[in-house]
Structure formats: structure tokens, C-alpha cells
Amino acid sequence: MHRAASLAEEVYEAIFARLMALNIPPGARITVDTLVRELAVSQTPIREALGRLEGEGLVVKTHLVGYSAAPQITRRRFEELYELRLLLEPEMSGRAAVTMTEAALAELTAAAGVMSRSGGADERARYSQFARQDALFHDQILEIAGNELIRETLAHQHTHFHIFRLMFHSRVTEEALDEHEAILAAFAAHDPDLARQAMRTHIERSRDRLLPAFDS
């Protein structure tokens, strides 16, 4: 049972990484048989992984057609997502700074990715890993802030995964890590104003880093 669960997770991570690094481009067909050959596993863990990715908004299943990578978000949708984040996340970060505990800060620091900056891992693997870490980091801040409706709203948009799929570039990771460190410092100081500003800066810079993806 344990080995089966481990295999399912490995298959999921392998397909997730392909989607994040654009090895499977947005809108591309995803055939189960091809993944069976590439990953040398049976159809069962692949179908399980694709179902999970469908729930995360990264894969679309069409009746009688099969699976494909979700289409890329439009520039208008991108701008709307960032407008939503700027309205909600800075204020939630201020609230989180007030109620932040040492245990919560330790969990956030682990999720932020700043502890493993200089790993020798493959760049695309690191990018895929950071996409997940970034989603967890922001989700945990919203959890600490204590507004479940806002947390559920942003999670339902699958914001981070769609944003990270826009552009594979190490700069996206490195600069975001600097910004995560600034947010963590504000939390450690229990300074709500500093936390709001650090989060606002992070979101604005993330938006500006990725806007060129729509110019190509």
C-alpha cells in the first residue's frame, strides 16, 4: 500500500513538473499511453495523477477526446487575478503578522523555500518545486489570517499554478525568494504595516516579472 501511494505521488510530481516547465505546453493533448511509455508505469497511477491535476485546474478532460493541458490564461484573466490578490493578500498578511506564533513562523519559513536556495537540483525541477512551495506559502498565510472564505476563493482560482506556467525562468524563483524573506522578516517583527507592504511589493513584482509572457 505504501509503495503504491509513493508511486502515485511520484507519477503526479513527474507530470506536474512537465506542465510547470512547459514540456507539456498549454492546450497540448496528453495521452495516457505516451506517459505509460515515458514513465514506465501502468495506466492506474497515471489516470490517478491526471484526475488530481484536473482538480487543480492544470488538466482538462473532454468526453470522448481525453486529457489535455489546460489552456493558458489570457492577459485579461492574468490582470484580474493580480487585482484580486492585491485587494486581499496584503490585508491578510497584516492580520497574520498580528497573530503569528513561533510555530507558525517556522512552518512558513519551511514553506517559503528560502532554506534550500542553493541546491544542486535540476533547474526545471527546482522551478516545479518552488511553484508548489509558493502556493503553500501563500495559502498558509491566509490560513493564519483566519479568513476561510478568502482562502477558499484564492485556492479555487488555482492562481499560482497558472501563473508559474506562464514563463519558465530562474529569475521568477530567485527574486520571489528574496521577497519571501522580506515577508518573513515582517512576520518575525509582528509588524502588520510592514507585512502588508512586503506582500504588496511581492505581488506587484511577480506581476511585472510575468507580464512579458504576453508579448511573445
Secondary structure, 3 states (H helix, E strand, C coil): CHHHHHHHHHHHHHHHHHHHCCCCCCCCEECHHHHHHHHCCCHHHHHHHHHHHHHCCCEEEECCCEEEECCCCCHHHHHHHHHHHHHHHHHHHHHHHHHCCHHHHHHHHHHHCHHHCCCCCCHHHHHHHHHHHHHHHHHHHHHHHCCHHHHHHHHHCCHHHHHHCCCCCHHHHHHHHHHHHHHHHHHHCCCHHHHHHHHHHHHHHHHHHHHHHHCC
